[in-house]
Amino acid sequence: MTEVQAPCKQKISLAPLAFLAIFFSASDWTLPSIAHAQSALPAKSIAQQETSAASENRANGDSQAEIQRWIVKLGSDSYSERIEAQRRLEAYGTLALGQIRQAILNDDPQIASQARFLLQSNQLRWTWNDNPFETRKIVEAYQLAPPETKRVHIKELNALDNNHGVAALCRISCYESNELYSKLAALELLARLKPRRIPGIGSNRTLNALLDPKTVQSLIDSPDQDLAPAILQATQGANSQASQWLALAFSNPEPFPTVPWIQLIEAEEKLVENSSPESRLNVLVEMSHWVTEQLLKNPQNRSQALQTARRIPPAILARQIELGQPDLDQLIDFAQWAIDADLPELVQEQYLEIHKLFPNTLPPILHYLLAESFARQDKPDIAQRIAQDALDRKPIALNPDLTVRSENPLAPAAPQQPAAPQQPAAAQQQIQFRSLSADAQRLELAQRLIQIGLQDWAQLELRRVLQDKEDSPETATLLALHHLSSSLHDQLRDEQAAKSLEKWVRRYETEKLFRMQVDEFQLDLASNYYLYRANDQAKQGNADKAREDYFQSINLASDNVDALIGLAQLPETPEQKRRRLSDQEQTVSSLRNEIDGMDRDLRLANPMFQAMEKKRLANSLNTLAWLLINTDADKQEALMLSRRSCNLSPEQSAYQDTLAHCLEKNGKHREAFRTQIKALTLEPNQLSLQRALVGFYQLAAKDLPDNGQ
């Protein structure tokens, strides 16, 4: 995919536990089940097994007692005894970690201090030398990171391919001296037990109906339930709260043990209420989300899930009141989560409460989410009314029975008075739009609505920005036109996308000064206008008119490769094909020269500018790969270019989409499907990504034995 296609996108020594040391040593390991591992062992009699287990337990008990004796000597008055105790504990390695961690709470400050030092010491080798290099690098960065960035590295560990970060996350969960970070690591592991959903597809009922859950499960690599034996083994002997979460979650009890998890949530609530350093509000919220989603795996547990989720808003609101000034981002996030979890009634219940506390400070995004909650409950009239009031920035209130009234419920009823002369609507609009910040706020809101999949309401916000200014050279106009036309194009509404740009393009083509004013923004609105118009003509079968518009799009922006791709998909004569291939070769040559030049610049660039150069290079690589793969050119070269662009800038959904298309054209259907899921993880609600995923799914499903059934 090119960036123009999507809205808002600019394309010492120690003796560690033998089992763990072996289990997590391989650079490319998978996690076998316990039953499978045991099946490879020679058979023993029951008596032999019991004798062996008893001996092992006695040895372990003796070791633990010895470790505890050396921990006590950490508080000795003798310096030499303290040093010897430290050396002995280091020699025990991971076997001693659990007791050392517990010792940081010892009443003797000397023991607590020495235990904390040991726990954080590299002598205990958090990063085993036999771990993959990438894992060791991230763990070392985690150890040195300031508190505010530690979670970034925790997430990096969880994102490593082939589950390479799981062992490190287990160690952090079990042995990190700071209980907060151990919980954050555990939450990353717990997330692997969430229901497998493809981001964004769940909200698109039409596309979701085309995917069979069993087939999807068969196409996804590394089922997370296979991690349970390793995680359970890693948590044995650990005493952190986080390790208890993991032990309970990955023991996979059936049915889901609601009572112990509610007790754990209540414990976290008390920690948050007391401002304990062992927890934070975000930990409580994420844990409650997880428990709710586990309950929702069984539709019969929906009422319990609702009760669990209802604990979240009061905790957030209590924090808001404590701060004394509203910061509603967490409430907005909760509303969006509730809609995604198919619990829309929670949005309405939350709104009733927050409107009492902050009646005049609720942002429009909350109103749109409220409208969406009614739409999800098949109440389109109420949804539309709320959305219209949100667009007009009118006060919105819900009655306790969830009926809606637009007038301010806090204002007393006034006696009937003769109607005052109304100010003309045009004058009101003039006053409303006099402030540039109003347009900026609507633009920001529209972008967020697009990101969460509420495209139609986003388009209304953008049209309000453009009202009476469709041909203005102002920045707000240019951005609104870009987002509006891109959103319509993503919905396959190319005719409307072109019409939204028409008035502006006419002025662009006839006024030289106007053109000079806007060209510096490099949004290629005029080129996109002809691209969208050509797409519409092609859909209607008007090949000649489409070809004319595609060429005009290329003349205005030679790097608009989507126009070249559109040309390649039209029926053509030999002469038309010759002309197209000539233009295509010029574009390919130009892109190759750009890439070569950027490669040289990157090698010579000052380190502070290398990140920017990498982004530029990644964009050019992606553009060339997209052109090649969509014009029947060298598909292997396209795959190589696309892989490199994703390595340079893996956070771009458009690049992941291009890679998925390249993989598909090279016959790697299953890998294409999984790569497209990565793209949707970055932008779940982009419709073009969702449609492409369904295509990859259909191809990959055919490659499964018995078609995945």
C-alpha distance (Angstrom), angle and dihedral (degrees) to the residues before:
residue distance angle dihedral
M1 . . .
T2 3.75 . .
E3 3.75 119.9 .
V4 3.78 92.3 -116.0
Q5 3.78 90.6 65.1
A6 3.76 97.1 66.6
P7 3.79 128.7 57.2
C8 3.81 119.0 -110.6
K9 3.80 93.8 9.8
Q10 3.77 127.9 128.1
K11 3.54 92.9 -154.3
I12 47.69 91.6 -96.7
S13 3.74 111.2 138.8
L14 3.72 130.0 -70.0
A15 3.72 144.8 161.2
P16 3.78 105.3 -121.3
L17 3.73 122.6 -169.5
A18 3.76 105.8 -71.2
F19 3.77 95.3 -138.0
L20 3.78 94.9 51.9
A21 3.78 94.0 43.2
I22 3.79 90.3 54.9
F23 3.76 95.8 36.3
F24 3.78 95.8 55.7
S25 3.80 98.4 32.6
A26 3.76 102.3 89.8
S27 3.77 116.8 95.1
D28 3.77 92.2 -141.2
W29 3.76 106.8 28.2
T30 3.73 134.1 159.9
L31 3.76 124.3 -159.3
P32 3.81 115.0 -112.0
S33 3.74 123.1 -157.1
I34 3.79 118.5 -102.8
A35 3.79 91.3 -117.3
H36 3.79 91.3 55.1
A37 3.80 92.3 48.2
Q38 3.79 91.7 50.1
S39 3.77 92.6 48.8
A40 3.80 90.0 66.0
L41 3.82 93.0 57.0
P42 3.82 122.6 93.9
A43 3.75 113.5 -99.8
K44 3.80 118.1 -98.1
S45 3.73 131.9 -169.9
I46 3.77 117.5 -106.4
A47 3.81 89.9 -111.8
Q48 3.81 91.6 52.6
Q49 3.78 91.1 49.0
E50 3.80 92.2 49.4
T51 3.83 92.0 47.5
S52 3.78 91.4 48.8
A53 3.80 92.6 48.4
A54 3.79 92.0 47.9
S55 3.81 91.6 50.2
E56 3.78 90.7 49.0
N57 3.79 92.0 49.6
R58 3.84 91.6 49.4
A59 3.81 90.9 49.4
N60 3.75 91.4 48.1
G61 3.80 91.5 47.9
D62 3.81 91.3 50.3
S63 3.80 90.5 50.2
Q64 3.78 93.0 49.4
A65 3.80 91.1 49.9
E66 3.80 90.3 49.6
I67 3.80 91.2 48.9
Q68 3.80 90.3 51.8
R69 3.84 90.9 52.1
W70 3.81 90.6 53.5
I71 3.81 91.2 46.9
V72 3.81 89.3 56.4
K73 3.81 89.0 52.6
L74 3.79 89.7 57.8
G75 3.82 84.6 80.7
S76 3.81 94.9 48.8
D77 3.79 119.3 133.0
S78 3.80 87.2 -132.3
Y79 3.78 113.8 88.5
S80 3.80 92.3 -155.2
E81 3.82 91.1 53.0
R82 3.79 91.3 51.1
I83 3.81 91.3 50.6
E84 3.80 91.2 47.4
A85 3.82 91.1 49.3
Q86 3.78 90.2 50.8
R87 3.81 91.6 49.6
R88 3.81 92.7 48.5
L89 3.80 93.0 48.8
E90 3.80 91.0 49.3
A91 3.79 88.5 53.4
Y92 3.81 90.5 56.2
G93 3.79 88.8 56.8
T94 3.77 117.8 178.1
L95 3.80 91.7 -0.5
A96 3.81 87.7 71.3
L97 3.79 97.9 42.8
G98 3.79 96.7 93.3
Q99 3.81 95.3 52.9
I100 3.80 92.7 40.8
R101 3.78 89.7 53.4
Q102 3.80 90.5 51.2
A103 3.80 89.8 49.0
I104 3.81 92.4 64.5
L105 3.84 85.3 77.2
N106 3.82 92.9 52.0
D107 3.80 116.4 133.6
D108 3.82 89.2 -128.7
P109 3.82 104.2 83.2
Q110 3.81 90.9 -154.8
I111 3.81 91.9 57.1
A112 3.81 92.0 43.6
S113 3.81 92.0 49.9
Q114 3.81 94.3 47.5
A115 3.81 91.3 45.9
R116 3.80 91.1 51.8
F117 3.81 90.0 49.6
L118 3.79 91.5 50.1
L119 3.79 93.1 47.0
Q120 3.78 91.8 53.8
S121 3.80 94.5 39.5
N122 3.77 119.8 110.8
Q123 3.80 86.8 -136.4
L124 3.80 86.7 82.2
R125 3.78 86.4 56.5
W126 3.72 106.9 -136.6
T127 3.77 86.2 -178.6
W128 3.76 107.1 55.4
N129 3.78 113.5 -152.9
D130 3.79 91.4 -125.5
N131 3.82 92.9 59.7
P132 3.80 117.5 103.0
F133 3.79 113.5 -85.2
E134 3.80 94.1 -116.4
T135 3.82 90.9 54.3
R136 3.80 92.9 49.9
K137 3.78 91.5 48.4
I138 3.81 93.4 52.8
V139 3.82 94.0 45.1
E140 3.80 91.0 50.6
A141 3.81 89.1 50.2
Y142 3.82 88.9 49.1
Q143 3.81 92.2 53.1
L144 3.82 92.0 51.6
A145 3.81 97.1 39.8
P146 3.81 123.6 108.0
P147 3.81 114.7 -111.7
E148 3.80 95.5 -99.9
T149 3.82 93.6 59.4
K150 3.81 101.5 38.9
R151 3.78 92.4 95.0
V152 3.79 90.5 57.0
H153 3.81 88.8 63.3
I154 3.80 91.5 44.0
K155 3.80 88.7 57.0
E156 3.81 90.5 46.3
L157 3.81 89.5 56.4
N158 3.78 91.3 50.4
A159 3.81 91.1 49.7
L160 3.83 95.5 54.8
D161 3.77 114.5 118.7
N162 3.80 122.2 -109.0
N163 3.83 91.5 22.5
H164 3.82 90.8 -77.7
G165 3.81 92.3 149.1
V166 3.80 97.3 52.3
A167 3.82 96.4 89.0
A168 3.81 91.5 51.1
L169 3.79 91.6 47.9
C170 3.80 89.2 51.9
R171 3.81 90.7 52.5
I172 3.80 92.1 49.0
S173 3.81 90.9 47.7
C174 3.79 92.7 49.4
Y175 3.80 105.3 34.1
E176 3.82 110.6 20.6
S177 3.82 107.2 123.1
N178 3.80 91.3 -141.0
E179 3.79 108.1 73.9
L180 3.80 92.1 -156.6
Y181 3.80 94.7 61.0
S182 3.79 92.2 43.3
K183 3.81 87.8 56.9
L184 3.79 92.4 48.5
A185 3.81 89.4 53.4
A186 3.80 90.8 48.4
L187 3.81 91.1 51.0
E188 3.81 89.5 56.9
L189 3.80 89.7 54.7
L190 3.80 93.0 44.1
A191 3.79 89.3 54.5
R192 3.80 87.7 66.9
L193 3.79 87.9 69.5
K194 3.78 93.8 56.7
P195 3.79 116.8 115.3
R196 3.80 109.6 -81.2
R197 3.76 106.4 -108.6
I198 3.74 129.6 164.2
P199 3.81 106.0 -125.8
G200 3.78 113.4 -106.0
I201 3.80 97.0 -0.9
G202 3.80 92.8 90.9
S203 3.80 91.0 65.9
N204 3.82 92.5 49.6
R205 3.78 102.4 74.9
T206 3.80 94.5 -176.0
L207 3.80 94.7 55.2
N208 3.81 94.8 35.5
A209 3.81 89.7 59.4
L210 3.83 88.9 61.5
L211 3.83 93.3 60.4
D212 3.79 122.0 81.2
P213 3.84 109.5 -148.2
K214 3.81 93.4 -143.4
T215 3.78 92.1 51.2
V216 3.79 91.4 47.0
Q217 3.81 89.4 51.7
S218 3.81 90.0 51.2
L219 3.80 91.4 52.2
I220 3.81 95.8 51.4
D221 3.80 116.5 87.5
S222 3.82 128.3 -131.2
P223 3.80 104.5 19.4
D224 3.78 105.4 -136.5
Q225 3.80 96.1 -135.9
D226 3.83 87.3 72.5
L227 3.81 87.3 69.5
A228 3.81 92.4 66.7
P229 3.84 98.6 88.3
A230 3.81 92.5 50.5
I231 3.79 94.9 45.4
L232 3.80 92.5 46.8
Q233 3.80 90.2 49.9
A234 3.80 91.6 48.0
T235 3.81 92.9 52.3
Q236 3.81 95.5 51.8
G237 3.80 110.5 118.3
A238 3.81 93.2 10.7
N239 3.79 118.0 125.4
S240 3.78 104.5 -169.2
Q241 3.79 119.2 120.1
A242 3.79 89.1 -121.0
S243 3.80 92.0 55.5
Q244 3.79 88.5 53.8
W245 3.81 89.4 54.5
L246 3.78 90.8 52.3
A247 3.80 93.9 46.2
L248 3.80 91.0 51.7
A249 3.80 95.9 43.7
F250 3.80 99.8 44.7
S251 3.80 95.5 44.2
N252 3.84 81.7 78.2
P253 3.81 97.6 -143.8
E254 3.79 116.4 -169.2
P255 2.92 124.3 -111.9
F256 3.78 99.7 30.5
P257 3.86 107.5 -95.3
T258 3.79 100.0 -121.4
V259 3.82 98.4 172.9
P260 3.84 99.0 58.3
W261 3.80 91.6 45.2
I262 3.81 92.0 50.5
Q263 3.81 87.7 50.9
L264 3.79 89.5 52.5
I265 3.79 90.5 50.1
E266 3.81 90.4 50.2
A267 3.81 89.6 51.4
E268 3.80 90.2 53.0
E269 3.81 90.7 47.8
K270 3.81 90.3 57.0
L271 3.79 91.5 48.8
V272 3.80 90.8 51.3
E273 3.81 92.8 46.1
N274 3.82 89.9 52.1
S275 3.83 92.1 45.9
S276 3.79 89.8 -121.4
P277 3.82 116.1 -179.5
E278 3.81 87.4 -133.6
S279 3.79 93.3 76.0
R280 3.78 145.2 18.4
L281 3.77 135.3 -155.2
N282 3.81 91.8 -103.9
V283 3.83 90.0 56.2
L284 3.80 90.8 53.0
V285 3.80 91.9 47.0
E286 3.81 94.9 48.3
M287 3.78 92.2 46.1
S288 3.81 91.1 50.5
H289 3.82 90.0 48.3
W290 3.79 90.4 52.5
V291 3.80 95.0 48.6
T292 3.80 90.6 47.7
E293 3.81 92.1 51.3
Q294 3.80 91.3 48.5
L295 3.79 89.8 53.3
L296 3.79 91.2 48.7
K297 3.80 90.4 60.9
N298 3.80 83.9 82.6
P299 3.83 111.4 50.6
Q300 3.80 89.4 -151.0
N301 3.82 88.8 66.7
R302 3.81 94.9 59.5
S303 3.82 94.2 110.0
Q304 3.82 90.8 51.4
A305 3.78 89.5 47.7
L306 3.79 90.6 52.9
Q307 3.79 91.4 49.9
T308 3.80 90.6 51.3
A309 3.78 94.5 47.4
R310 3.81 91.9 47.6
R311 3.81 88.4 68.6
I312 3.80 91.0 68.2
P313 3.83 105.1 68.7
P314 3.84 95.0 50.6
A315 3.80 89.9 53.0
I316 3.80 91.1 49.8
L317 3.80 93.0 45.1
A318 3.81 91.7 49.3
R319 3.78 87.6 55.9
Q320 3.80 91.2 48.6
I321 3.80 91.8 52.2
E322 3.79 90.2 47.1
L323 3.80 90.5 54.3
G324 3.79 91.0 50.2
Q325 3.79 94.7 -139.4
P326 3.77 127.4 70.5
D327 3.78 119.2 -107.3
L328 3.76 100.6 172.1
D329 3.81 100.6 -179.4
Q330 3.81 93.1 106.4
L331 3.80 91.3 50.1
I332 3.79 90.0 49.8
D333 3.80 89.8 49.9
F334 3.81 89.9 49.6
A335 3.79 91.7 51.8
Q336 3.79 91.3 50.6
W337 3.82 91.3 47.0
A338 3.81 91.2 49.9
I339 3.80 90.9 53.3
D340 3.81 92.1 47.5
A341 3.83 89.6 48.5
D342 3.83 89.3 52.2
L343 3.81 92.5 -114.9
P344 3.82 98.5 121.2
E345 3.81 94.7 155.7
L346 3.81 88.1 70.4
V347 3.80 89.3 64.6
Q348 3.79 91.3 56.9
E349 3.81 93.6 45.1
Q350 3.80 90.6 50.1
Y351 3.79 91.8 47.9
L352 3.80 91.9 54.9
E353 3.80 89.8 56.3
I354 3.78 100.9 42.0
H355 3.80 92.8 45.9
K356 3.81 88.3 61.6
L357 3.81 91.4 53.7
F358 3.80 101.6 37.1
P359 3.81 106.4 21.0
N360 3.78 95.7 156.9
T361 3.80 101.7 35.2
L362 3.80 104.1 56.1
P363 3.81 110.5 126.3
P364 3.82 119.6 -129.3
I365 3.81 91.4 -114.4
L366 3.82 88.1 70.3
H367 3.80 89.6 52.5
Y368 3.79 91.6 52.0
L369 3.80 91.0 48.4
L370 3.79 88.2 50.3
A371 3.79 88.9 52.1
E372 3.80 90.7 49.2
S373 3.82 90.3 51.8
F374 3.81 89.2 59.1
A375 3.81 91.1 45.1
R376 3.83 88.9 54.2
Q377 3.80 88.2 54.3
D378 3.81 91.5 53.3
K379 3.80 94.8 -105.9
P380 3.81 100.2 127.0
D381 3.83 96.3 161.2
I382 3.80 93.0 58.3
A383 3.78 90.8 42.1
Q384 3.79 92.2 52.5
R385 3.80 93.2 47.1
I386 3.81 92.5 52.1
A387 3.79 91.6 45.9
Q388 3.81 91.2 51.4
D389 3.80 91.5 50.0
A390 3.80 88.9 48.4
L391 3.78 89.6 52.0
D392 3.80 91.4 49.7
R393 3.81 90.8 44.4
K394 3.79 91.7 -123.2
P395 3.80 121.9 156.5
I396 3.78 112.9 -94.7
A397 3.79 127.8 -158.4
L398 3.76 135.0 176.6
N399 3.76 121.6 -144.3
P400 3.82 115.9 -136.8
D401 3.80 88.2 -102.2
L402 3.84 88.3 55.8
T403 3.77 94.9 -110.5
V404 3.77 113.8 138.4
R405 3.75 133.3 -125.9
S406 3.77 123.2 178.1
E407 3.81 99.7 -154.3
N408 3.80 118.3 93.4
P409 3.84 106.2 -89.2
L410 3.81 91.8 -157.6
A411 3.79 94.9 60.2
P412 3.83 114.8 93.0
A413 3.73 117.2 -119.0
A414 3.78 108.3 -93.8
P415 3.80 123.7 -145.3
Q416 3.74 116.8 -102.5
Q417 3.78 111.8 -85.0
P418 3.76 132.1 178.6
A419 3.76 108.9 -84.9
A420 3.80 112.0 -96.0
P421 3.76 118.4 -130.5
Q422 3.75 108.5 -85.4
Q423 3.78 120.0 -127.3
P424 3.79 110.8 -119.5
A425 3.79 113.3 -95.1
A426 3.79 92.2 -123.3
A427 3.79 91.1 56.5
Q428 3.79 91.1 49.1
Q429 3.77 91.0 52.0
Q430 3.78 90.6 47.7
I431 3.80 90.3 55.6
Q432 3.79 91.8 44.2
F433 3.78 94.4 53.0
R434 3.77 96.9 39.6
S435 3.81 89.0 93.0
L436 3.79 113.1 75.3
S437 3.81 89.5 -154.5
A438 3.81 89.5 67.6
D439 3.81 90.4 62.8
A440 3.79 91.6 44.8
Q441 3.79 90.8 51.7
R442 3.78 92.0 49.4
L443 3.81 90.7 48.6
E444 3.80 91.4 51.2
L445 3.79 91.3 46.9
A446 3.81 92.0 48.4
Q447 3.81 91.3 52.2
R448 3.80 90.7 52.1
L449 3.79 92.2 47.6
I450 3.81 89.4 52.2
Q451 3.80 90.7 49.7
I452 3.81 92.3 53.9
G453 3.79 92.8 45.3
L454 3.81 101.3 -103.8
Q455 3.78 93.4 125.9
D456 3.80 99.7 153.9
W457 3.78 93.6 55.3
A458 3.80 90.3 44.0
Q459 3.79 88.9 55.9
L460 3.81 90.7 53.6
E461 3.81 89.8 54.0
L462 3.80 90.5 49.7
R463 3.79 92.8 48.7
R464 3.80 88.8 52.3
V465 3.81 88.7 55.6
L466 3.81 89.4 50.3
Q467 3.79 96.6 45.6
D468 3.84 108.2 132.7
K469 3.83 89.1 -10.4
E470 3.80 102.7 76.8
D471 3.81 92.5 126.6
S472 3.81 98.1 38.2
P473 3.83 120.8 126.2
E474 3.83 91.2 -142.3
T475 3.80 118.6 126.8
A476 3.80 92.1 -120.3
T477 3.80 90.3 55.2
L478 3.79 93.8 49.2
L479 3.80 92.9 49.0
A480 3.79 93.0 44.8
L481 3.82 91.2 50.6
H482 3.80 90.8 48.4
H483 3.82 94.3 49.8
L484 3.80 94.5 41.7
S485 3.80 96.4 48.7
S486 3.83 91.9 43.0
S487 3.80 91.2 50.4
L488 3.80 92.3 49.8
H489 3.81 90.4 46.8
D490 3.82 89.9 51.4
Q491 3.80 87.1 55.4
L492 3.84 89.5 51.8
R493 3.80 90.0 -112.8
D494 3.80 95.0 131.8
E495 3.80 95.7 154.1
Q496 3.81 91.0 58.0
A497 3.81 90.8 41.8
A498 3.80 89.5 57.1
K499 3.81 93.3 45.3
S500 3.81 91.0 52.5
L501 3.83 87.6 60.6
E502 3.80 99.1 38.0
K503 3.81 100.6 93.0
W504 3.78 92.3 46.0
V505 3.82 93.4 47.0
R506 3.79 93.0 51.8
R507 3.79 90.1 57.8
Y508 3.81 90.9 43.2
E509 3.79 90.6 56.1
T510 3.80 97.3 45.9
E511 3.83 104.8 37.5
K512 3.79 116.6 63.6
L513 3.82 94.5 -168.9
F514 3.80 90.8 50.3
R515 3.79 89.6 51.2
M516 3.81 91.6 50.7
Q517 3.81 89.9 50.7
V518 3.78 95.5 55.4
D519 3.82 104.6 32.1
E520 3.81 92.1 81.7
F521 3.82 89.9 68.0
Q522 3.85 90.8 64.6
L523 3.80 94.5 -151.7
D524 3.82 93.1 136.2
L525 3.80 91.6 -142.2
A526 3.79 92.8 158.0
S527 3.80 92.9 50.1
N528 3.79 90.3 48.0
Y529 3.79 90.5 49.6
Y530 3.80 91.0 61.2
L531 3.81 90.7 41.1
Y532 3.79 92.3 55.6
R533 3.80 92.0 43.4
A534 3.80 90.1 50.5
N535 3.80 91.5 49.3
D536 3.79 89.4 53.8
Q537 3.81 92.5 48.3
A538 3.79 90.4 49.3
K539 3.82 90.7 52.9
Q540 3.79 89.0 53.7
G541 3.80 92.0 50.0
N542 3.82 95.8 -110.6
A543 3.79 95.4 136.6
D544 3.82 96.9 167.9
K545 3.80 94.6 51.5
A546 3.80 90.4 43.9
R547 3.81 90.9 51.3
E548 3.79 91.5 50.7
D549 3.81 91.6 51.9
Y550 3.80 93.0 45.3
F551 3.80 90.5 54.8
Q552 3.81 90.7 47.8
S553 3.82 88.8 52.1
I554 3.83 89.7 52.1
N555 3.80 91.9 47.8
L556 3.80 90.2 55.2
A557 3.82 94.6 45.0
S558 3.78 117.2 11.7
D559 3.81 91.0 -168.5
N560 3.82 92.6 59.8
V561 3.77 92.1 109.9
D562 3.80 92.9 174.2
A563 3.79 87.7 72.7
L564 3.81 90.1 54.0
I565 3.79 89.2 48.6
G566 3.79 90.4 50.0
L567 3.81 90.2 52.4
A568 3.80 91.1 51.5
Q569 3.78 90.0 56.7
L570 3.82 94.8 55.0
P571 3.81 123.4 90.8
E572 3.81 106.6 -102.9
T573 3.77 144.0 -177.7
P574 3.82 120.9 -123.5
E575 3.82 90.3 -99.3
Q576 3.79 92.5 49.7
K577 3.78 90.1 48.4
R578 3.81 90.5 50.2
R579 3.79 91.4 53.2
R580 3.80 92.4 46.5
L581 3.78 93.1 49.3
S582 3.81 89.9 49.0
D583 3.80 91.8 54.3
Q584 3.79 90.4 42.9
E585 3.80 92.4 51.9
Q586 3.80 90.9 50.7
T587 3.80 90.8 52.2
V588 3.81 92.5 46.2
S589 3.82 91.0 49.1
S590 3.80 91.3 48.5
L591 3.80 91.6 49.9
R592 3.82 92.1 48.4
N593 3.81 90.2 51.5
E594 3.81 89.9 49.0
I595 3.79 91.3 51.1
D596 3.82 93.0 48.1
G597 3.79 90.7 49.4
M598 3.80 92.7 47.7
D599 3.80 90.6 49.3
R600 3.81 89.2 56.0
D601 3.79 92.6 44.8
L602 3.80 91.1 49.4
R603 3.80 92.5 54.8
L604 3.81 90.9 50.3
A605 3.79 99.4 36.7
N606 3.77 123.4 116.4
P607 3.83 107.8 -104.4
M608 3.79 91.0 -115.4
F609 3.81 90.0 60.9
Q610 3.80 98.1 42.0
A611 3.81 94.7 90.5
M612 3.80 90.4 56.9
E613 3.81 92.3 46.2
K614 3.79 90.7 50.5
K615 3.80 90.5 54.1
R616 3.81 91.6 51.0
L617 3.79 91.4 48.0
A618 3.80 92.3 47.2
N619 3.79 90.6 53.0
S620 3.81 93.6 51.6
L621 3.81 91.8 46.0
N622 3.78 90.3 51.0
T623 3.80 93.3 47.4
L624 3.80 92.6 51.7
A625 3.81 92.3 45.2
W626 3.81 90.8 50.3
L627 3.80 91.8 50.8
L628 3.80 94.4 47.1
I629 3.79 96.0 47.0
N630 3.80 93.7 48.9
T631 3.81 97.4 47.0
D632 3.81 100.5 51.9
A633 3.81 91.5 -105.0
D634 3.82 126.8 136.6
K635 3.81 101.8 -34.1
Q636 3.81 94.3 -174.2
E637 3.80 91.9 53.8
A638 3.80 88.9 47.3
L639 3.80 89.8 53.9
M640 3.81 91.8 49.6
L641 3.81 92.1 48.9
S642 3.79 92.4 46.7
R643 3.80 93.8 49.4
R644 3.79 89.2 53.0
S645 3.80 93.5 49.4
C646 3.82 90.1 51.9
N647 3.81 91.2 49.0
L648 3.79 90.0 52.8
S649 3.80 95.5 44.6
P650 3.81 111.6 13.2
E651 3.80 93.8 165.5
Q652 3.82 94.4 71.5
S653 3.80 113.0 98.6
A654 3.82 91.2 -161.1
Y655 3.81 90.9 59.9
Q656 3.81 92.2 49.1
D657 3.80 88.3 49.8
T658 3.81 91.2 52.4
L659 3.80 89.9 49.1
A660 3.80 90.6 51.4
H661 3.81 90.8 52.6
C662 3.81 90.7 48.2
L663 3.80 91.0 50.4
E664 3.79 90.9 49.5
K665 3.82 93.1 51.0
N666 3.82 88.3 50.2
G667 3.82 90.9 54.8
K668 3.82 96.3 -104.7
H669 3.78 95.4 126.9
R670 3.79 99.2 158.3
E671 3.79 92.8 47.8
A672 3.80 89.3 47.8
F673 3.81 90.0 54.2
R674 3.82 92.3 50.9
T675 3.80 92.3 45.7
Q676 3.79 91.1 52.0
I677 3.81 88.4 54.3
K678 3.82 86.7 58.4
A679 3.80 89.0 53.1
L680 3.78 91.0 50.7
T681 3.79 90.9 48.1
L682 3.80 86.4 61.9
E683 3.81 95.3 43.9
P684 3.81 108.8 13.0
N685 3.77 97.8 175.9
Q686 3.79 102.3 47.5
L687 3.78 103.8 120.0
S688 3.80 96.9 -152.4
L689 3.81 89.7 57.0
Q690 3.80 90.8 49.0
R691 3.80 93.0 50.4
A692 3.80 91.6 48.7
L693 3.81 90.8 50.4
V694 3.80 91.2 56.8
G695 3.80 89.8 52.7
F696 3.81 92.2 50.4
Y697 3.81 89.9 46.4
Q698 3.79 92.2 54.8
L699 3.80 92.1 50.8
A700 3.82 94.5 44.1
A701 3.81 92.6 47.6
K702 3.81 89.9 58.7
D703 3.80 89.6 58.5
L704 3.82 93.0 57.3
P705 3.81 119.8 95.1
D706 3.79 107.7 -93.4
N707 3.81 86.8 3.3
G708 3.80 91.3 -72.5
Q709 3.79 94.6 -60.7
